[in-house]
């Protein structure tokens, strides 16, 4: 019998990392699962944390939310930052298992270390958090990025002094 969907088929990560994803931290090695278990995202999707609600509120706040809008919405949820950090710890506990996570935690990883690790795992796992939370497609592009212009460069179109007129055809001639 042939299967339309074979969940046991080897995925690219599983072929690339058949024994799991090795992570080195302070000369110690930790193995994360080759495939992201669905339950590993439960701490981030919990109703208690309500990240989906926060994202909804940010989107509803304005068409182009500013950092001030986001900060204001976070301050309306004073427990969110601590709950979010705890959720990240729990995600890693699920991924490593209790004993390995305890060994990792005893090394005293910093918050930046957790951020680097989490971002690295997101890339390896191929998780698109925007799609996960039901947000639209990213505006990222695979094209070449533009280079910033120098603050010293001038185009000649801006007058040197305030109020100086530029030569342009009159619109009512």
Buried (B, 14 or more C-beta within 10 A) or exposed (E): EEEEEEEEEEEEBBEEBEEBBEBEEEEEEBBBBBBBEEEBBBBBEBEEBBBBEBBEBBBEBEEEBEEEBBEBBBEEBEEBEEBBEBBBBBBBBBBBEEEBBEEBEEEEBEEEBBEEBEEEBEEBBEBEEEEEBEEEEEEEEEEEEEEEEEEEEEEEEEEEEEEEEEEEEEEEE
